[in-house]
């Protein structure tokens, strides 16, 4: 998952970004003013935007209005030290998905961010299941049947992204964009490595395969159907 | 950061109001009481009617006397009685008319009673505004209320801005601590984390210090306490400020330059002056690009003023920002990095101090690039 953090207070941005990276394994881009924030939000595919309200160049509210006006549906979580009722209502009406007043609890911010990302992809329960695969996005554990599967952090992040979009074909570029911050091009040939690692750990000992390659398109997480059949059905 | 300050023009008007007009006027012991009231409650309507009735009684008495001389006494009495009845009837009308004429005043009192911190509008009806005698009162009330409202809003904005800054500082420290505690870390990681937190605390202290200093200067000025003033050599205060700012300038690779011609002394508190120059220099050093020079120029401006200017060669001030640059918690939008622009209190402190000395402070852009902050202070005691 990739998060855009728009926050002009550098120390706060660093603390939030570090905790997103450490505790949730999210890639984080930081924008230090509203104009840069809007530019990044519109030119990349983020899974969540965390937005401060008082920003130089373009304030958070205007950024939100313009972002929503141009048709983006990415969940937006607002952080603000101004918590008058009126402004909260105004923000929610302008298309914000959640609101957290400063000073907030880092754990609460993480939990809300996870919930928003989940809902943004249509998942409501924190535990995603597909056939006999279970993925707990809070505890960050994966099991297949009764077997707990230990995944490397990047493998987990790839699987998490696919599991949030079951049965949808996800391209390599999309995976790269959502798993790394803006330097993602450097990592362009590592996805295959993680996918093969996931296959080995999740599918090798099972007759029902879950991870399939759709040649020329990308990857899909769905039970049962072999890769060739997926390609044939398209 | 962009603040949504209410109406900046009104805010300036408000600053002046806070001193004199908010406090109710008490009559000083030596003050002469108005000869009209003599210290007692009076009614203008009653006085006018009494004066009218007294005039009528004189007139009637005259009529009766004339009738008694030229006709006989009974005729005079009848004429007197008839005259009395007619004048009494006319007086009844007059009293009612005066009562009605005073209705707008009662209406005005009722509206004035509805004024509170939530309702700043006198809302005097047109009928009241059109009365020649009352309209100046309504206008004066409206103007006074507008000034009070501006002062009130200014105060509220300040509270809300201060709360915003403090909450942000709290958020930084809290998130820093929670980040450290989220997982076990190495000794070295804890050390680095705690050192960063200590810096965050220093920043919070700096914010509190500046907020309190600004509040104190403004409060002293509002209470009419004049700054302590002894003869001060202007150049030496500039040199002291430059020496304080030198470390920061070296860190940012900015050269400092002082240009003075005359030896100027004025009546002031040298610490106040140093504080003004330090804030201006800090602002200029933070805005000047590395390798540039910040110039401080001291000279006489005419016979009565000393002028100190601080010039940088940074990006300049966005023209739309210039009118608000001395407002509290304003940060130049040109800079993206908050850490270099401080809290937006430095220039507000300068303005409060310059005001206290009866001087003038201005910000302007230089023709090529860069900004100039110019302070004019009176040489003589104000």
Interface residues (C-beta under 8 A of the other chain):
Chain A: X8 X9 X10 X11 X12 X15 X16 X18 X19 X22 X23 X32 X33 X36 X54 X55 X56 X57 X58 X59 X81 X82 X101 X102 X103 X104 X105 X106 X107
Chain B: X1 X2 X3 X4 X160 X163 X164 X165 X167 X168 X170 X171 X172 X173 X174 X175 X176 X178 X179 X182 X183 X196 X200 X331 X333 X335 X336 X337 X338 X339
